[in-house]
């Protein structure tokens, strides 16, 4: 799964900590009610890249919630 993501590698604890520091620090003061996805592009690769099943209409999958 990691090989087909945009980052091509797993995230590091320091990268996760950097986002946490942003959210808790003064620069993140206006960020509220947000989901921050930190997966290196794995989700995008699933829906739009090599991990999407061949011949699958990904739009209908997302709309149906499957």
SVG drawing of the C-alpha trace seen along z (x, -y; Angstrom):
<svg xmlns="http://www.w3.org/2000/svg" viewBox="-26 -33 37 38">
<polyline fill="none" stroke="black" stroke-width="0.4" points="0.0,0.0 2.8,-2.4 4.5,-1.9 1.5,-3.4 0.9,-6.4 2.1,-9.8 4.7,-10.0 6.0,-6.5 6.9,-5.9 5.4,-5.8 5.1,-8.9 7.5,-9.6 6.5,-10.4 8.2,-13.8 5.8,-14.6 2.8,-13.7 4.1,-15.8 4.7,-18.8 1.0,-18.8 0.0,-18.4 2.3,-21.4 0.7,-23.4 -2.8,-22.7 -2.0,-23.4 0.2,-26.5 -0.6,-30.1 -0.5,-29.3 -3.4,-26.9 -5.6,-29.3 -8.1,-29.6 -8.4,-25.9 -11.5,-24.5 -13.7,-21.5 -11.4,-20.0 -10.3,-16.5 -6.6,-16.3 -5.8,-13.2 -2.2,-12.2 -1.8,-9.1 0.8,-10.2 -1.8,-10.0 -3.0,-6.4 -6.6,-7.4 -6.2,-9.3 -4.4,-6.4 -7.3,-4.1 -10.0,-6.2 -8.1,-7.5 -5.0,-5.5 -3.6,-1.9 -5.5,-0.6 -8.9,-1.3 -10.4,2.0 -10.3,2.2 -13.5,1.3 -15.0,-0.2 -16.9,-3.5 -15.4,-5.2 -18.0,-8.0 -20.8,-5.6 -18.9,-3.9 -18.4,-7.2 -22.1,-8.2 -23.4,-4.8 -21.0,-4.8 -19.7,-1.3"/>
</svg>
